[in-house]
């Protein structure tokens, strides 16, 4: 059995490093994470998905 935490970050235009750091702070550094830009993201309006 595996647990999955999903997150959508659609506001605030955070850089990917900040998103990764926040995910690590929530689940720890020993956990795999997939962070990717959503289809609606733009260079000046970043939007992220985290699994």
N, C-alpha and C positions, 0 to 999 in steps of 0.2 A: 504494500500500500504506500502511495506517495501523496504528500500534500503539495498543493500549489497555491501560491499567493500571486494574484494578478492585480496590477495597478495601472491606471490611466493618469497621465500627467498632461493636462490640456491647457493649463494656465501658468503664467509666470515666466515662460520662456527659459527654463533652466538649462544650463549646459549638461551634456551627458555625464560628465564626471560627478556633478552634484547629484544626479539621479542615481548613479551607481553607489555613491557614498551613502545616500539615504537608504537604499535597499540593503546594503551591508549592515547599516546601523539597526535595521529592523530584524534581520534574520541571521546575521553573523557572517564572517568572512569564509567559512568553510562550506557555504551553500552555493550551488550553481545558480546563475541568474542569466536571463536573456533580456537584454534591453534593446529596443529597436524604435525607430521613428515611425509614427503613424502616417497613414496615407495623406492626411490633411495637413501635415507639417510643412512649414516654409522656412527658408533660412533665417528669417527675422521673427518667426513665430513657431518655435520648436514645440513639438508634442511627442510624448514618449509612451511606450507600453513596456511594462515590466512583467515577466513571468519567472 
